[in-house]
């Protein structure tokens, strides 16, 4: 099965995470199985000091699996390793209808640019040929790709379903 990937890209405070959250909600409501990938430019931790899994990592474990009846996670410590490539991360995901990626702004996968017009950020559409649409807080005159209201997630979901050739649900 070929992975279908759509990115959500933009600059700080454009509304990327909120849009991803709304798209995941809308697309899963319609019956699609969605996975997400979030690239962080900073350190993060999904584990907390004092927890058994944190103690395992602190003791030197390179990977710690945490498993329950509701979910499971594997925490991989990079230590002195390079950050894994985008392709490596995609290969670890279970089969799904669509992967929505937040970040990886410079990747060559199809992307929706998120613009908060109140902020003076550089524009991606027109400069980056992988940008297939813009989700903005208002009209974008002379846009080189279709423009959607950032908060009209239903229309954007329809565009994604058509663009990514997702099977009807």
N, C-alpha and C positions, 0 to 999 in steps of 0.2 A: 504494500500500500504506500503510495507516494504521500509524503507529508505536505499538507497545505499550510502555509505560513503567511500570516499578515502581521506586519509590525505597526506599532503605535509609537511615533517618534516626535520629538519636539524639544524645546528647551525648558529649563526650570520654571515651574509654576504655570505651565501652559494648560495643565489639566489632564495629563497623560494617564495617571493612575486612576482617576475618577472615570475617565472614558473606558479604560480597560475593564474596570469593575462593572460598569453599565453594560458593555458589550458582552462580557461573560454571562451576566445575568440574563440578558435578552436572548442570546443564542442558546443557552442551556434551557431556558423556558420554552424555546421552540423545538427542543429535542436533540440538539447537537451536543456531542461530547467535545469539550474544550479543554485544552491544556494551555498553560501560560509559562512564559519564561521572562523573568525580570533580571536585567543586568544592572548591578549596582556599581557605581564608581567609587564606592567607599567600603570599608569593612562592615560586616553585619554578623549577627549571631542569632540563630534560632534556638539556641540552647541557653540555659541560665545557670549561673554559679550556684553550687550546692546540689544540683540535680545529679542523679547517678550518671547519666550520659555525659554531663559536663565533666564530672570527675574522671570518667574513662578517657576523655580527650586530653584533659590536663595531665593524666598519667602517661600520655604518649601514644594512645591509639590513633592510627591514621584514618580509620573509619569506624563509626559507631552507628549501628542500626537501632532505632527505637520503634517498637512495634506494639500496637494495641488493637483492640477489636474495631476501632473507628478509623485508624490511619496508621501509616508507617512512614518513616523518613530515614534516610541515610545521610549522615553528616560526614563529609570528607574534608579532612584537614589538608591543605595544600603544603603547609610547611615551606619547603624550599622549591616546590614544583611551580611551573608556570600555570597561569590561569588557563583552564581548558578552553578549547576553541568552541565557537558557536555550534559547529557541526557535531562535536563530541557531546555537547549537552543535548542537542536535538536527538541524537542516537539513543540517549538514555530514557527518553519519554515513551510511555505506553501508547499504543495506537489510539488515535482520536480523529475527529472530523476536521479540527482546525487547531493550530497553535497560534496564540496571540502573543506577540513578543513586545515587551516594553523595554526600550533601550536598544542597544546595537544599532544606533542611528546611522552608522556608516556601512552597514551590511547591504548586500545586494538583493535581499528579499523585498517583496512588495511592502510598501509602508503607507500608512495614513499619517499625514502631518497634522499635529494638533497645534493650533494657534490661539493664544489669548491676545486679542488685538490691542488690549490695554498695555501690553508689554512690548518693548521695542527689541524683538529678537530677530536674528537673521532668518531668512526664508529658506526652506528646504526645497519646496516644489519649484520646478524649473531649473534648479541647480543640480538636483539629484533625480536622475531618471527613474529610480525605483519608487518614487512617491506617486501613488495612484489616486489619491484624494486628499482633501484638506477638511478637517473638522475644526471650525473656527467659531469664535464668539460673535461673529457678525459677517456681513458680506465681504468678499475678497474680490475686488474688481480685477479684471484681466487675469484671473487665475488660470494656469495652464492645465489644470485637472479639475474634476468635479469638486464642488464645495458643498459641505453639509453643515448645518447648525450643530455645534458641538454637543448640544443637549438633546437633539432629535435622534436618539439612538436607534429608533425603529427604522428610519430611513437609511442610516449608515449600516445597520445589520443587513438590510435588503441588498444594499450595494455589495457588501462583503460576500453574502451568499451567492450572488450572481457572479461577481468577479473571481471568486475562488472556486466556482463551479461545484458548490456543495450540493449533495443529493437532497432533494426535497424531503422534509420530515412531515 
